[in-house]
């Protein structure tokens, strides 16, 4: 088994997941770290309402980050709620356009 650190990014969860895939994902949440696999789940809990309480253990085990400024971060390990303040570049900074230019250049080089 390759124990290299890996990141599994699951976007738009739970769209496209059936019961079998959910079971595998829950296993990765519980056991993935011991095999070097970290999970990033991009999801809106309201989109998973159709699964009922079956996903509750999954939601409770995840550190939840919000894209909304002044919202809270829910930390399942130590419990406190933290206030979210996104790091923003200084006004007038060229860092965001520069990062986007570099990403576009890499995509062009790789044929993407």
Secondary structure as UniProt FT lines:
FT   STRAND          6..13
FT   TURN            14..16
FT   HELIX           19..31
FT   HELIX           32..35
FT   STRAND          37..43
FT   HELIX           45..55
FT   HELIX           56..61
FT   TURN            69..70
FT   STRAND          72..74
FT   TURN            76..78
FT   STRAND          81..83
FT   TURN            91..92
FT   HELIX           95..109
FT   TURN            110..111
//
